[in-house]
Amino acid sequence: MNALLEDLKYRGIIHQITDEEKITELLAREQVSIYCGADPTADSLHIGHLVPFLTLRRFQKHGHRPVVLIGGGTGMIGDPSFKSDERKLQTEEQIAANVAGIKKQMERIFDFSDANGALLVNNKDWLQEISLIDFLRDYGKHVSLNYMLAKDAIQTRLETGISYTEFTYTILQAIDFGHLNKNHGVKMQIGGSDQWGNITSGLDLMRRVYGETEAEGMTIPLVTKADGKKFGKTESGNIWLDPKRTSPYEFYQFWINQSDADVIKFIKLFTFMEKNEIEALEESIKTEPHLRKAQKRLAEEITTFLHGEEALEEAQNITEALFNGEIKSLSVDQIRDAFKDVPSASYTDADMNIVKVIVDTGISSSRRQAREDIKNGAIYINGERQQDVDYEIGESDKLDGEFTIIRRGKKKYHVVKYS
């Protein structure tokens, strides 16, 4: 078996594949150009988009050429695939800004500077040149209505409704595959499992428009967690690739907090670690789970890959400071970042006695409990133990004049915000 396909199977990356025998022969015979695309629905991708592009990078590591498509054209239409409602159309200016944002992220994953390296394309460049008449005569004529209606992505929307605009999306993506095949020698498309219908539509349209064309497709399974919860989201929302949306510290924390049941699966999907190292980490989970070696390696690998060594070091420093209770060693911005999702309470009373504050904000359940907590050394103000029940929280305790970090016990942090 082809070494690349064997590795993809080991990692659980292959979901559907058009013809494994043909793809094996193709990969062995030549350097293959393979494409994967993403529509610019936002100015950043999130980690749910990552696996197909990391898979494209795996192909590159085996000597093949990745073609990264950003859908500046299809993004103006919207992919209906397994979406319950019609997408809200964005302005051309917003789409252009989104394209620019995603392009920066692709440059973290791929090297586009080498003439033999990755190729970045925008389908707006060719789709905007097709007139309505050309679209209907040259492409629409080759697509059966029955064929379109049989697609799962279309069928799931028939009950709730689908506009003709979104109905045509699969044809536009099929045009992309044909254009890239004809102009850039692209012979394979990969995508998430929701893209199977769009990929096979592209293969079918190519054969009808261009005749017999050597082209194949492959999809990657939807990433799920062992407990059935949605992957890639926290209480605060998506985990984005843009550090302005999801800081490197938050990004690092997301990965380091994965469960033992999920971590090896995610290492296989999201890192380029070799099989022997993965198996050693799998053994570590069984024999020394308290060390969480697998989670640490996962967090280190993916954070470094997408944000760099400095970002990883900062994320680790913040993590270490919080673990040891050394809040004073962090900058105000780092503290604000680290406590973004920590329980918080607003405080407006002028009386800043420590007992009153921690009761009013719910940190301690009663004044009696609050006094006990303080006297027993369980209360910390900005990382420093406070055992004086008469202590008044002052301006020097207000970080940036806006908030105070109060810890109760070993790890229960609270943010008190001031109006």
Secondary structure by P-SEA (a helix, b strand, c coil): ccaaaaaaaaaccccccccaaaaaaaaaccbbbbbcccccccccccccccaaaaaaaaaaaabbbbbbbccaaaaacccccccccccccccaaaaaaaaaaaaaaaaacccccccccbbbbbcccccccccaaaaaacccccccaaaaaacaaaaaaccccccccccaaaaaaaaaaaaaaaccccccccccccaaaaaaaaaaaaaaacccccccbbbbcccccccccccccccccccccccccccaaaaaaaaaacccccaaaaaaccccccaaaaaaaaaaaacccccaaaaaaaaaaaaaacccaaaaaaaaaaaaaaaacccccccaaaaaaaacccbbbbbccccccaaaaaaaacccccaaaaaaaaaaccccccccccccccccccccccccccbbbbbccccbbbbbbcc
